[in-house]
């Protein structure tokens, strides 16, 4: 169990005001989910994460499956990348049901680490190269 002892524990966002606080922060969009994050200005506290799956993405069974997959991906591979003193909200998209678990983990680590593969420079517009 030494491996689990080394992992950073991630807290949970549970109340609506906590989720609304994070909504005003940075947004990182992706095909499987939207990641919202915000710095609480408390670097000595553990990071916290919340999960959102809207009703437009399926019935309760499908929404719960999406939420369970996200929770497990954070627990296994993304918690270490979360910065102390930050809050994260992961808003699931329906494509998460068809993605492989390995792909979900990779995309989550990528978004949290802010390593976008297809990020375009800010100066380049749609017609500029």
Secondary structure by P-SEA (a helix, b strand, c coil): ccccccbbbbbbbccaaaaaaacccbbbbcccbbbbbbbcccccbbbbbbbbbccccccaaaaaaaaaaaaaaaaccccccccccbbbbbbbccccccccaaaaaaaaaaaaacccccccccccccccc
